[in-house]
Amino acid sequence: MATAPACVAALTGIDYRRAPEGDFGGRVFLRRVAADGRVSHHLSLAEHGAAYWLDHLAFREALRANPELRSRSGGLKRRLAAKHDDVEAYTRAKTLLVREALLAAGHTPRSGLAASSDERALGTLCGMGADEGYFGERVAAVYDAHSTGMFDSSVVEPAVDRLAQLAGDGRALEFAIGTGRIGLPLAERGVALAGIDNSEAMLERLREKPGAERIEVVSGDMATTRVAGEFSLVYLVFNTIFNLTTQDGQVACFENAAAHLRSGGRFVIEARVPELQRLPLGQTVLPWRADPGGLSFYVYDVVTQRLSGQHFYLEEGRVQPSPIEMRYAWPAELDLMARVAGMRLEHRWAGWRGEPFTALSPAHVSVYVKA
Ligand SMILES: C[S@@+](CC[C@H](N)C(=O)[O-])C[C@H]1O[C@@H](n2cnc3c(N)ncnc32)[C@H](O)[C@@H]1O
């Protein structure tokens, strides 16, 4: 990097400009800008052996080794280039894809591709590699098959009916839209829908499905990413508030929901009631299922509210672990988060049909309204 200033000076003479927001991990970033303001080239100067250099080479090797990754990466570039000039959205989506690919290839990213300190503070699950197995390529490839029960029309339709009714004639935004289990049928009803998710692998599955073109799909973290415009409904289903593994992250998610809502708009959360009543004093593990397809356990830490889902799938005679890290929250804690974010609880039901919530309800659908 000692020679970088001289290189930058020479490049400035042929229309390159420094773009310091792109400097990270030992890289100096420049753009070549034509007289009409259009950017014709991006150029990175990197020190041999620096974090950016190593991450970049590892991504190149992953692309060489994996034709499917090549086509996803190319598809992402073309799609985002064709859609808009939003450099920030492009960078966010590309960073997620590269990070997931590196982790899946067993390379821990060190440069700007590693989790940011903000993401770490908010407890965003972004270590989405094959080993971590959260919502990276390996999980995305089997997500719909492993969650077949959740795709059943008896589960999906009441949720979609309720969400369509709550959206009214306004726009709706799904946090953590995943492969579109709820978003696709809701958009099919004519609700104008946007969806955020921070797994490019999950979003890729969504984009492949018929009807996805109706949805404005945005790569990003539901705790921090803003989608332009105002919404009458933001919703977050299938326990996914717990995927933010810190209280700060969950509060930020409520605040982000409120920031998208018009006054009187609603934020809907569907989540399990933590099974603390089933835990005898001192016990930490609860079985969830045991069937020919696999085994699942939940590990509770009642001090930190950490909840680890330990799922094991039996596939072709082999055991495939698929762990997930969460932070559980009692419904009353979620209500307080809503108040912190300027919303109040309007309804708490045991299910989407408005069933009464009781001491025995295993899950809740909670509707918060913005002042
Ligand atoms: C259990 S799936 C639910 C997907 C979909 N809503 C459904 O009901 O099938 C959880 C989703 O949350 C996404 N996710 C987890 N943490 C996230 C975060 N901090 N920001 C955005 N998406 C996140 C994952 O990538 C995954 O797609």
The ligand as an SDF file (V2000), in Angstrom:
LIG
                    3D

 27 29  0  0  0  0  0  0  0  0999 V2000
  -37.8220  -19.5460    8.9820 C   0  0  0  0  0  0  0  0  0  0  0  0
  -37.4060  -18.6700    7.5240 S   0  0  0  0  0  0  0  0  0  0  0  0
  -38.9390  -17.8680    7.1950 C   0  0  0  0  0  0  0  0  0  0  0  0
  -39.0930  -17.5220    5.7460 C   0  0  0  0  0  0  0  0  0  0  0  0
  -40.5010  -17.1130    5.3480 C   0  0  0  0  0  0  0  0  0  0  0  0
  -40.9410  -15.8970    6.0080 N   0  0  0  0  0  0  0  0  0  0  0  0
  -41.4800  -18.2370    5.6450 C   0  0  0  0  0  0  0  0  0  0  0  0
  -42.4020  -18.0030    6.4150 O   0  0  0  0  0  0  0  0  0  0  0  0
  -41.2890  -19.3180    5.1000 O   0  0  0  0  0  0  0  0  0  0  0  0
  -36.4010  -17.3830    8.1420 C   0  0  0  0  0  0  0  0  0  0  0  0
  -35.9040  -16.4050    7.0960 C   0  0  0  0  0  0  0  0  0  0  0  0
  -35.3490  -15.3050    7.7970 O   0  0  0  0  0  0  0  0  0  0  0  0
  -34.2330  -14.8140    7.0870 C   0  0  0  0  0  0  0  0  0  0  0  0
  -33.4710  -14.0060    8.0390 N   0  0  0  0  0  0  0  0  0  0  0  0
  -32.8810  -14.4080    9.1890 C   0  0  0  0  0  0  0  0  0  0  0  0
  -32.3120  -13.3610    9.8130 N   0  0  0  0  0  0  0  0  0  0  0  0
  -32.5620  -12.2730    9.0240 C   0  0  0  0  0  0  0  0  0  0  0  0
  -32.2410  -10.8870    9.1320 C   0  0  0  0  0  0  0  0  0  0  0  0
  -31.5590  -10.4220   10.1740 N   0  0  0  0  0  0  0  0  0  0  0  0
  -32.6500  -10.0520    8.1610 N   0  0  0  0  0  0  0  0  0  0  0  0
  -33.3520  -10.5120    7.0960 C   0  0  0  0  0  0  0  0  0  0  0  0
  -33.6810  -11.8210    6.9390 N   0  0  0  0  0  0  0  0  0  0  0  0
  -33.2970  -12.6770    7.9030 C   0  0  0  0  0  0  0  0  0  0  0  0
  -33.5670  -16.0700    6.5960 C   0  0  0  0  0  0  0  0  0  0  0  0
  -32.6730  -15.8300    5.5410 O   0  0  0  0  0  0  0  0  0  0  0  0
  -34.7800  -16.8990    6.1890 C   0  0  0  0  0  0  0  0  0  0  0  0
  -35.1290  -16.6650    4.8500 O   0  0  0  0  0  0  0  0  0  0  0  0
  1  2  1  0
  2  3  1  0
  2 10  1  0
  3  4  1  0
  4  5  1  0
  5  6  1  0
  5  7  1  0
  7  8  2  0
  7  9  1  0
 10 11  1  0
 11 12  1  0
 11 26  1  0
 12 13  1  0
 13 14  1  0
 13 24  1  0
 14 15  1  0
 14 23  1  0
 15 16  2  0
 16 17  1  0
 17 18  1  0
 17 23  2  0
 18 19  1  0
 18 20  2  0
 20 21  1  0
 21 22  2  0
 22 23  1  0
 24 25  1  0
 24 26  1  0
 26 27  1  0
M  CHG  2   2   1   9  -1
M  END
$$$$
